[in-house]
Amino acid sequence: MSLKSRGADSTSKSVLSRKLTPFLCIGCFLAGMLFTDRMWAVPEAKVTRRRMGIEDERNVEKKESKEILGGVSRRQDAIQTLDKTISNLEMELAAARAAQDLILSGSPISGDLGIYEPDRKRKYLMVIGINTAFSSRKRRDSVRASWMPQGDKLKKLEKEKGIVIRFVIGHSASSGGILDRTIEAEDKKHGDLLRLDHVEGYLELSGKTKKYFATAVALWDAEFYVKVDDDVHVNIATLGSTLVRHRLKPRVYIGCMKSGPVLAHKGARYHEPEYWKFGADGNKYFRHATGQLYAISKDLATYISINQHALHKYANEDVSVGSWFIGLDVKHIDDRRLCCGTPPDCEWKAQAGKICVASFDWSCSGICKSTEKIKEVHRRCGEGDNALWSTVF
């Protein structure tokens, strides 16, 4: 082949290669894109599946956590229910033991003991124990003539409202003597006395109060137990309405809380022989409810009944009661309507729509000359005769 023909062939090949070069580039680019898409498609799918797997695991974990928390909550509820049941059984057992002790001791208790039926005992709202003495017949009659229902109304109060009211008294030092026979005759006439296995005496009020709560919790299954003096005016419906606001709270102690001075001087009226227990001279007592009227819930009354032989008695009854709850998880409720003054104080409050629970004079630790004045206090500060029967507790 000649040189000339070779040059022509070379020229045609170079021209052809230049024309194909762009197509080859485009083809390579497209092939590269296709290869790249295939290379990345698999990892994205894997990442997506992996994310879905993680979310599923998290959902399963959340579901398992909810199930675990639900199980724990149900167990806690079951434990609380069991604890409450055990607590109620313990209180019932303590009440049964207290009633048995009363029977075995042969104490001069009134016919109220016959209502005690452990298996089908009815529920009461409150038991009001009016502290009284052998010498206080006129005070009792003045209470009967003012704020305390009598006869069939007293029975109706128990049946329809679940409210028990009794004058609380023990027996004389010479049991069966003239004083005891007199009080027995009074009880037969009115049927409103609760007799305690306790020797009456002013310096024995702390012991009498212990015995009252122990006896009352054995006789009546109530939500609250109230102690009131026989020279204090009480609005029963207002008292009941006040107490029911706290019925869901455990271990409740309701009254007018105070903290008076500890009197070390022997000649003082409220002398405290154990004043040294309260620190230096001039110290005050711990907070406690004033003794004219206060209320405690059933669990506290049961506590007193169970531990009555170990509870210390101070000279002043209200201080003693307050001391029994020191160290316990007790809710102290300070309600000043439980310690209103006599007219015009309680009258002004009644006119303002704030009816008092209890009224008395601080200067006399009760209503001064109560046998003469309690009817007037009732007329001016009473809640009205229909209030008790129309109030729903």
Salt bridges, closest charged atoms under 4 A:
GLU92 OE2 - LYS298 NZ 3.30
ASP112 OD1 - ARG166 NH2 3.01
GLU117 OE1 - ARG120 NH1 2.98
ASP141 OD2 - ARG137 NE 3.25
ASP141 OD1 - ARG144 NH1 2.86
GLU158 OE2 - ARG166 NH1 2.83
ASP180 OD1 - ARG195 NH2 3.16
GLU186 OE1 - ARG137 NH1 3.58
GLU186 OE2 - ARG140 NE 2.75
GLU186 OE2 - ARG144 NH2 2.87
ASP192 OD2 - ARG144 NE 2.75
ASP197 OD1 - HIS171 NE2 3.81
GLU200 OE2 - LYS208 NZ 2.95
GLU204 OE1 - LYS313 NZ 3.99
ASP221 OD2 - LYS123 NZ 2.51
ASP221 OD1 - LYS298 NZ 2.51
GLU223 OE2 - ARG247 NH2 2.63
ASP229 OD1 - LYS227 NZ 2.74
ASP230 OD1 - ARG139 NH1 3.05
ASP231 OD2 - ARG139 NH1 3.63
GLU274 OE1 - LYS277 NZ 2.57
GLU274 OE2 - HIS312 NE2 2.69
GLU317 OE1 - LYS227 NZ 3.25
ASP318 OD2 - LYS258 NZ 3.28
ASP318 OD2 - HIS288 NE2 3.83
ASP329 OD2 - ARG251 NH2 3.47
ASP334 OD1 - ARG336 NH1 2.72
ASP335 OD2 - ARG337 NH2 3.26
ASP345 OD2 - LYS349 NZ 3.44
GLU347 OE1 - ARG380 NH2 2.58
GLU376 OE2 - ARG379 NH2 2.63
GLU376 OE2 - ARG380 NH1 3.88
